[in-house]
Each structure stands twice: as C-alpha cells, then as structure tokens.
Amino acid sequence: MTTTKVRGHEFESFVIKDSFNRRAIQFRNEITETLKKLGVREHQIDIPLESFALRKAPASVSWYLDGRNLYYSYGSMARFIENLYVVSQVIAKEVEAVLEQHKSLQEFTSEFAEDSDIEEQRKKAREVLGLSSDTKDLDLINKAYKSLAKEHHPDTPTGNLTKFKEINHAHKMLRRELE
C-alpha cells in the first residue's frame, strides 16, 4: 500500500471505491470527534461538503479554539473525497501530538491560525505569481516564484523591494497551503 506525506505526517493512502458521499460524511464526523478531544464544540466546527464527493475540489475545515479562528485545507488530490481524507488524517495526527504532549496547544493554534478570508488571499497570491487561480502544483509555483524573485530582487537594476516582498509573501502562503 502507498503512503502519503503531508505537513510532516506520513499515513497510508486510502483508496475509496464506492459510497463516496457517505464516506465524506464519515470523514466529517471523524474530524469533528477529533477536534472535540481538544474541547472544541461541534457548533464551532465548519466542514463544507461537496454535493458530489467525486468532484475535483479542495477540502477544508475551520474551527474556533481559544478565541482564534483556525483553518486547514488540502486540495492536491484528484477528488474532494481524497482531499477530505487527507484533512482528517492531518487533523488526527496534530491533535494526537497535542494530547500526547509532543506539541503544545499554543503551537497547534499558531500552526492552524488563519484569517477568515484565507481563500481569497491565496487566490491573490496566485495572481501575484502570475498563476491561474486553481494551480496546486508546488513545482510550478516554485518556478514562477524563482523567476519573479530574480527579476524583482532589490540588488538588480530592475529591482523593486515592495514587489519582491509581495512575491515572497505570496510564495510562503502557497507553500504553507500545499506542503
């Protein structure tokens, strides 16, 4: 069986062959139960489901903990259901690390803290790098970043410090999303 590595966590890939929408509900329930272990109440968790789980779409979860909006999404897999599975596995591994005291609750919250308009920010970041709004290929993002950073580096004759900082910020945001 193959494995998947996301955010430093490695877990078995899950091949889903049938009952996609039912499995999406199961993954949503698993994520909810996992976050409850940290004291998050069910009404503080939002996990949007696609009406057709085989659709190509990212999966996301947002929740509130210690007065902060936390968010995680993943969209590198081919189908929504696969992305939701990855989200469930990452959340489970991260919560487990907190419960086993390998990670503090503060570290957990700072890793998942996001603005409520993060999707719009990511869309703008892709625009800054000259990419289409649905680009998820990290190699393509890195290539665009390197090209633009080289062009706008402040030590070059065509350099522009403001544009260079904007390019760096966009790259960091997208790398955080996809790694």
C-alpha positions as CSV (number, residue, x, y, z in Angstrom):
1,M,0.0,0.0,0.0
2,T,1.3,3.5,-0.8
3,T,1.7,6.3,1.7
4,T,1.1,10.0,1.7
5,K,3.2,12.6,3.4
6,V,1.6,15.9,4.3
7,R,2.8,18.5,6.8
8,G,5.5,16.1,8.1
9,H,3.0,13.4,8.8
10,E,3.0,10.1,6.9
11,F,0.0,7.9,6.6
12,E,-1.4,5.1,4.4
13,S,-3.2,6.3,1.3
14,F,-6.8,5.4,1.3
15,V,-8.4,4.0,-1.9
16,I,-12.0,4.8,-2.0
17,K,-14.0,2.7,-4.4
18,D,-17.7,3.4,-3.6
19,S,-20.1,5.2,-1.3
20,F,-18.2,8.5,-1.8
21,N,-20.8,10.8,-0.3
22,R,-21.4,8.5,2.7
23,R,-17.6,8.3,3.3
24,A,-17.4,12.1,3.1
25,I,-19.9,12.3,5.9
26,Q,-17.9,9.7,7.9
27,F,-14.7,11.8,7.4
28,R,-16.5,14.9,8.5
29,N,-17.7,13.1,11.7
30,E,-14.2,11.8,12.4
31,I,-12.8,15.3,12.1
32,T,-15.5,16.7,14.4
33,E,-14.9,14.0,17.0
34,T,-11.1,14.5,16.8
35,L,-11.4,18.3,17.4
36,K,-13.8,17.7,20.3
37,K,-10.9,16.0,22.1
38,L,-9.3,19.5,22.4
39,G,-12.6,21.0,23.8
40,V,-13.9,22.4,20.5
41,R,-17.7,22.3,20.4
42,E,-19.5,20.9,17.4
43,H,-21.1,24.2,16.6
44,Q,-17.6,25.8,16.4
45,I,-16.6,23.5,13.5
46,D,-17.4,24.1,9.9
47,I,-16.6,21.3,7.3
48,P,-18.2,22.1,4.0
49,L,-19.1,19.1,2.0
50,E,-19.4,18.9,-1.8
51,S,-22.7,17.6,-3.1
52,F,-20.8,15.1,-5.2
53,A,-17.7,13.9,-3.4
54,L,-16.0,12.7,-6.6
55,R,-15.8,16.3,-7.9
56,K,-12.3,17.8,-8.1
57,A,-12.3,20.2,-5.2
58,P,-10.2,21.0,-2.1
59,A,-11.5,20.0,1.3
60,S,-11.3,22.4,4.3
61,V,-12.2,22.6,7.9
62,S,-12.4,25.7,10.1
63,W,-12.9,25.9,13.8
64,Y,-12.6,28.1,16.8
65,L,-10.2,27.4,19.7
66,D,-9.1,29.7,22.4
67,G,-10.8,32.7,20.7
68,R,-8.9,32.1,17.4
69,N,-10.2,31.1,14.0
70,L,-8.3,28.0,12.9
71,Y,-8.3,26.6,9.4
72,Y,-6.8,23.8,7.3
73,S,-7.5,22.9,3.7
74,Y,-6.0,20.5,1.3
75,G,-6.5,20.2,-2.4
76,S,-3.7,18.3,-4.1
77,M,-5.5,15.1,-4.6
78,A,-7.7,14.4,-7.7
79,R,-11.1,14.3,-5.8
80,F,-12.8,16.0,-2.9
81,I,-13.2,12.8,-1.0
82,E,-9.5,12.1,-1.2
83,N,-8.7,15.6,0.0
84,L,-11.1,15.3,2.9
85,Y,-9.4,12.0,3.9
86,V,-6.0,13.9,4.0
87,V,-7.6,16.7,6.0
88,S,-9.0,14.1,8.5
89,Q,-5.6,12.4,8.8
90,V,-3.6,15.6,9.3
91,I,-6.0,16.9,12.0
92,A,-5.9,13.5,13.7
93,K,-2.1,13.4,13.8
94,E,-1.9,17.0,15.0
95,V,-4.5,16.6,17.8
96,E,-2.7,13.3,18.8
97,A,0.6,15.3,19.1
98,V,-1.1,17.8,21.5
99,L,-2.8,15.1,23.6
100,E,0.5,13.2,23.9
101,Q,2.2,16.4,24.8
102,H,4.6,16.3,21.9
103,K,3.2,19.7,20.9
104,S,1.7,22.4,23.0
105,L,-1.8,23.8,22.4
106,Q,-0.2,27.1,21.6
107,E,1.9,25.5,18.9
108,F,-1.1,23.8,17.5
109,T,-3.1,27.0,17.3
110,S,-0.3,29.0,15.8
111,E,0.1,26.4,13.0
112,F,-3.6,26.5,12.0
113,A,-4.3,30.1,12.7
114,E,-5.7,31.7,9.5
115,D,-7.6,34.8,8.6
116,S,-11.3,34.1,7.7
117,D,-10.6,35.3,4.1
118,I,-7.7,32.9,3.5
119,E,-9.1,31.5,0.3
120,E,-9.3,35.0,-1.2
121,Q,-5.7,35.7,0.0
122,R,-4.5,32.5,-1.7
123,K,-6.2,33.4,-4.9
124,K,-4.5,36.8,-4.9
125,A,-1.2,35.1,-4.1
126,R,-1.5,33.0,-7.2
127,E,-2.3,36.2,-9.2
128,V,0.9,37.9,-7.8
129,L,2.9,34.9,-9.1
130,G,1.1,35.0,-12.5
131,L,-0.6,31.7,-12.0
132,S,-4.2,30.5,-12.6
133,S,-6.4,30.6,-9.5
134,D,-6.6,26.8,-9.3
135,T,-2.9,26.0,-9.6
136,K,-1.9,23.4,-7.0
137,D,1.4,22.2,-8.5
138,L,4.1,23.2,-6.0
139,D,6.9,22.8,-8.6
140,L,5.1,25.3,-10.9
141,I,4.6,27.7,-8.0
142,N,8.3,27.5,-7.1
143,K,9.3,28.0,-10.7
144,A,7.1,31.1,-11.0
145,Y,8.4,32.4,-7.7
146,K,12.1,32.0,-8.6
147,S,11.6,33.7,-11.9
148,L,9.8,36.7,-10.4
149,A,12.1,37.0,-7.4
150,K,15.1,37.0,-9.6
151,E,13.5,39.8,-11.8
152,H,12.4,42.0,-8.9
153,H,15.3,41.4,-6.4
154,P,16.3,44.7,-4.9
155,D,20.0,44.1,-5.8
156,T,19.3,44.0,-9.5
157,P,18.9,47.1,-11.8
158,T,15.2,46.3,-12.3
159,G,14.7,45.5,-8.6
160,N,11.7,46.6,-6.7
161,L,11.7,46.0,-2.9
162,T,7.9,46.3,-2.5
163,K,7.2,43.9,-5.4
164,F,9.9,41.5,-4.1
165,K,8.3,41.4,-0.6
166,E,4.9,40.8,-2.2
167,I,6.3,37.9,-4.2
168,N,7.9,36.4,-1.2
169,H,4.7,36.6,0.9
170,A,2.7,35.0,-1.9
171,H,5.1,32.1,-2.2
172,K,5.2,31.5,1.6
173,M,1.4,31.5,1.8
174,L,1.0,29.0,-1.1
175,R,3.9,26.8,0.2
176,R,2.2,26.6,3.6
177,E,-1.0,25.6,2.0
178,L,0.5,22.8,-0.2
179,E,3.2,21.3,2.0
